[in-house]
Amino acid sequence: MTVDPQALAPELRAAFHAHLPASAAHVRGSVLAAAWREDIGGIRTTADVDGERVTAALPAGRLEFLADAHAFDQITPHGPLRLTKAGETAEITDPAALLALLGLTEPVDAEVADATGNLALALARREQADVDLRRTAERLGVSSSVELAAALRASSADFEPCLFFERLATFGHHLHPCARTRLGMDTADLLAHDLEGPGAPLRFLAVPAERIRVSGGADPVSRLRETHPGLDKALSAAGPRPGEIVIPVHPWQYESVVRRRYAWMFTAGSLRELPGVSLQAAPTISLRTLVTGPGAAGRRWQVKCALDVQITSTRRTISAATAHNGPSVSAELSRIVDADPLLAGKVGVLPELAGVSMIGEGRIGRDFTSVLRAGIGEVTGPGELPVPGCALPARSPVSGGSVLAELVAEHASGHGLASGEAAADFLERYARLLVPPVLRLAALGVGLEAHLQNTIPVFVGGTPVRMLFRDWGGARLHLPRMRAAGHELDLFPGSVVATEDLGTMRAKVAYTTFQNHLAELIRLLAAECGLPEDAAWRLVRRIVAGSPAPAADREFFTAPTQPHKALLTMRAGGDGDRYIPVASPLHGRD
């Protein structure tokens, strides 16, 4: 566990210890649910299931627990987890103990332990922040976080609703046992740079131009200077010198990696510090992507920076390919969307406008990379409320329900619908904005990574009106389909986003759109709004059946099983993405 309780303020120390049991229970449940989906050790296929009661025979003994079953072999464990061996029964509370029973140890045990401590600290900090938000809501006379966001935006041009909601997503990736893993950060780092923190200023370095690749026509800092006069003034005073390019660096990366790992480059003159040059920024759920403070006319930017910290499954440095491809891919996607009547008005692309990477082998080629992305205000209009998909399951600090439930209630009020009708109507509108566009893009060769973290639904009065997509590094682009549709891309050599295999692209769409995204929304709508899951999936099946997708794609997505990304198996060993089949609710006829 990375968190050192003695390094915390007393009010955080006590809250941290108070939240540790709940944090451990959450991570243990995430490990168990992942093991079940991935059938690790045959836990799913050999289990005896009687309603909510599950008994699984493992080599280590008989495991018993309660769980609610959902689509795609997903479960929500609840209650105690007990192991019986040689007539002795013991309760399993430690996630590491469960991993050992499943035969999983290094490196995943260290990652899960880190996630447990980090989540407890996040919950302690969230508890404090929520007190302030409830007081603000009471002062403004609002009863939900959705109403609070609208009121705060009306009272301040500097308020950023998308960032407000994103910072409520305390539990992070809902299918990943290591959602709060931050290997490489200590307690002070977490307090300064994790999602619940206030943010820290971006740092800047001057680099000889011959050492830098620039994509998008202009480097990120030149665009930042246009909208942030304070940054422009500081840079004018400090540099750059002729023949240098200024690059942005994440503040943690600057102190913990660049200054230590690359001290020799400062000595050699390949890097130059720019004292007094910084730009305030706040973290998003990915941590490596920071939202700048408002500049001229309130404009903000998103700056995606290399961050050599393991978050979920990956150390979050950035490849040169990502910096090169982002502007090209997002520009081509925008052209596709604007020209296609099935997409225009339903889909928005959050464009990546510029990227820089250091020329060099190994870590050098990943440790200095950054990408400049447009702020959410550039692609949303008055009255529109952007809510990152990852925040929809988040607990509202005002109402106590999920953000999704608050939106459904507002949708019901605006359309005069009873609560039961509202959930079904909301889901149909939402799914029609998500599924047909994603499948249309797949037909053109663009396999979006449309999971909750990369999708930003836009609402008006609680009603979904548009889907925005961001971050193209995880997409899968089927080049033969793209060429056939007349779309050529300037991709970096060896880019992992490019594929000649239709199955690879389809697996990306299936896992992210249906299993990660819609499955979580439908689970929440069932739990909080009374929409039966079977009825919800019948609705989605009808939408898939009527979608503008090739027959072969529809057959893939409505087959008895879909490929599921085996997150826990991948962490326990093996290279690259690994998929296992899970039962699909999209199979069948209505």
Phi, psi and omega in degrees: 000126183287325188292128174259106184303330182290343179273001183263152172297152184307319182293329176280325182299312180295317180293322178302310180296323180295327183270350183302315180299317179294323178296314179298320180295321179295312181294319176301316178296322178294320177297315181296317180295319178294317179299323179294310179301318185271357178054046180292127182066018181073020186300325181275312187288341180255003185281155172256120184244123178233092186066236179276345186274128182238133174234120183240133180267111177251159175305330182279349181145189181265121182259130181232137179199169175252144180203145170270136182263143180225181181296160177059035179058028175272145177227157171242097179292148174210159181079188184287155175245120187237143177242129177246126180214129180052041177080356180257134180245133179225147177272136180261112180249335184272125177304325180296325178294322177294318178301318180297320178297328180274358180080022181247123178232245184293142358268359191292333180295320178293323181294318180291322177297319178296316179299322182296311179294319181294321178295319179300318178294319179298319179295321177297317180290321179297322180300317179294314181296324182295328177300315180294320180294322178294322177296319179296317179298319179295319180296323182273353178073036180244158187238011177210162178291331177295314177295323180297317179298318180296319180292319180292323178293323179293332184265348182212124178291342181275350183289133182246099186297323181297316178292322177305311182289321182301325183283355173276349187278064188298323186277348176068211183304116191284347179256355187257123178297338183253034184299331181252017175293133176221059183293124184120340179259139172262186186299316179298322178297317180299316181296327183274327194235353181283173189304327185277355182278170182283349185096165181218156185292138167301143175253166185222144178232146173262132184227140175305134187302329182289348178267359190238136168264134178242135176234155179090005175091333178210146181287156183304320186292326178297326177285322177299322182296329182296329186251349183237090185299330178295318177295317180300317180295317180295320180290324178298327181279328188258344184148187007276167174277164175305134180085009178245152172240139178266133179240146176276147181225136175302139184299324177293316180299321180299311185281320190265339182242302189297310185293333182267308186289331187241032177302326180296330180287326174296317180296321182280350180087008178281343175227144177223127177289151178238086183301139176081004180254119179202169179212120183299138181207154183239146184282146167266185183297334180281348184068317182282344175262123184244142176260123182289159170294165183292141176249213180301134182058025177075012185289136175240158175235159168251127181243115179266117187241151172300138180216104186279060178232138176278117177239127193051249190259353196223143169285128195268043164285175186230133180284157173299328179298319180297317179294322181288317189282329188307305180298320181293313182294314183293325177294318179292321177298319178298319178295319179299312183297313184296330184269351186254117182296339177281348183244323184301130180089340179259332187237140172233146180250124175276103193284145169264124194256335183200152178213153174223146174215152179278138175278121181167165182270158173062226186297327182303323181287353181237339190278347184241005187286144174210156181226136178260125180242146178298148174287158184296332179294342179287338186237011175235154184246179178302137179085350179269137181244107177276129180232113179305138181306325181296341180270348182298320177281353186294147176285128177287132176288348183262305184269337184087345174272184178283159174300323178300314180298324177296318179295319179297319179296320178292322176298316179300316180296318183290335183249006179063039183255145170290160187301318180296318178293323187297318182297317180293318180294318178300311182298318181297315179298317181296310184294327179288336174278338184261304192290304181302317176298318180297318180288327175296316178296322177298322178298333178269001177101003183256105177267095181292147170267073191270048175278179186298329183287333185257359183248134178237094174291145181248134185238148169231116183060033181083353182265128177292132183236343184195155175242129173254143179237147181221162171068106188256001183293337181259001178291163173234118185255114179277102190297320178301317178295319181296317178297317181298330179273002177085023182246118178248140181239145173267090183259148177295141181305134178076017182298131181288343180290338183273137177214150173258000187254118180297323181299323178296315179294315182295322179298320178299314180295315183299312184293314187283316186283313187268313187278316179281313192274290186294325181299321179290320178297317181293322176300316180292319179297327177289315185288324189250340185238002174075016178276117180300136183297320180300317179295322179296317182287331173298320178298314180295322177301318179296322179293317178298316181299326181264010185280159178279060182241148174303150181305321181295325176292315179299322178296322179296312185284341180252015176294165180303330178230157171238152175287132181246133180289119189273080189297317182287318177300318179296322180290330182281348178152155179108155182256144174074180179290140175232135182238147175229152182282140173230152183294132186256132176284354178277354178275134178130175181235148177255000000 
